[in-house]
Amino acid sequence: MAKEKVYSEVLNLRIDEAMSREIKRIGAQSGDADSETARKLIEWGIEAHRAREAALLGLRYDQHQPYTPSGREMYLRVTAEWVPVREPEDYDL
């Protein structure tokens, strides 16, 4: 059985009313507390940001913004994709 995480740090965060409503809406769908919902969203945001950093590191060393072969500037689109859960023996340790 997976060990439950113990959270000890507290982060006071100022958010606007619209973001607060959205956190409450998302949390109500899963039955999670607002703080747990916000924590999950921050975790996903960190993961998306790190993926963006990795994509930027894949560019040429002197290129700070990706461009198409014809020279048009590109932007990063974040998408969600369902993938199978990997079994522990599938990981290279």
C-alpha positions as MATLAB code, in Angstrom:
seq = 'MAKEKVYSEVLNLRIDEAMSREIKRIGAQSGDADSETARKLIEWGIEAHRAREAALLGLRYDQHQPYTPSGREMYLRVTAEWVPVREPEDYDL';
ca = [
       0.000    0.000    0.000;
       1.278    3.452   -0.888;
       2.467    5.569    1.998;
       0.367    8.697    2.525;
       2.221   11.987    2.133;
       2.544   14.166    5.194;
       2.410   17.882    4.460;
       4.180   20.218    6.841;
       4.715   23.438    4.880;
       2.076   26.143    4.710;
       1.897   28.615    1.851;
      -0.344   31.634    2.150;
      -1.540   32.493   -1.306;
      -3.544   35.488   -2.515;
      -5.970   34.593   -5.283;
      -8.738   36.514   -6.951;
     -12.426   35.734   -6.616;
     -12.696   34.033  -10.010;
      -9.824   31.651   -9.214;
     -11.338   30.875   -5.831;
     -14.658   29.980   -7.477;
     -12.891   27.744   -9.971;
     -10.967   25.906   -7.224;
     -14.225   25.365   -5.335;
     -15.951   24.131   -8.521;
     -13.172   21.660   -9.335;
     -13.000   20.450   -5.734;
     -16.755   19.910   -5.589;
     -16.527   17.545   -8.578;
     -14.132   15.243   -6.758;
     -15.281   15.904   -3.214;
     -11.881   17.306   -2.206;
     -11.281   20.214    0.143;
     -10.376   23.543   -1.441;
      -6.818   23.315   -0.086;
      -6.321   19.803   -1.506;
      -7.705   20.914   -4.871;
      -5.388   23.936   -4.941;
      -2.414   21.736   -3.989;
      -3.165   19.344   -6.877;
      -3.527   22.232   -9.330;
      -0.209   23.732   -8.191;
       1.436   20.300   -8.527;
       0.120   19.947  -12.098;
       1.210   23.490  -12.894;
       4.734   22.735  -11.693;
       4.795   19.603  -13.840;
       3.612   21.586  -16.890;
       6.201   24.295  -16.238;
       9.004   21.723  -15.979;
       7.846   20.099  -19.235;
       8.003   23.555  -20.861;
      11.533   24.059  -19.520;
      12.547   20.663  -20.942;
      11.065   21.596  -24.333;
      12.992   24.889  -24.329;
      16.214   23.029  -23.522;
      15.617   21.032  -26.698;
      16.029   24.182  -28.781;
      19.351   25.257  -30.248;
      21.584   26.928  -27.672;
      21.124   30.350  -29.301;
      17.363   30.058  -29.834;
      15.183   31.442  -27.046;
      11.826   31.094  -28.788;
      10.791   28.201  -31.053;
      10.034   29.000  -34.689;
       8.570   26.960  -37.537;
      10.845   26.124  -40.497;
       9.249   29.066  -42.328;
      10.180   31.441  -39.477;
       6.810   31.839  -37.743;
       6.915   32.086  -33.955;
       5.445   29.113  -32.077;
       3.721   28.808  -28.700;
       3.400   25.916  -26.289;
       0.023   24.173  -26.124;
      -0.626   22.176  -22.960;
      -2.774   19.082  -23.438;
      -3.923   16.201  -21.266;
      -3.410   12.630  -22.393;
      -4.432    9.349  -20.785;
      -1.527    6.914  -20.611;
      -1.275    3.516  -18.917;
       0.091    3.448  -15.399;
       3.540    1.903  -15.374;
       4.203   -1.033  -13.115;
       7.140   -0.677  -10.675;
       9.145   -3.287  -12.601;
       8.866   -1.098  -15.747;
      10.995    1.655  -14.168;
      14.740    1.763  -14.713;
      16.137    1.967  -11.210;
];
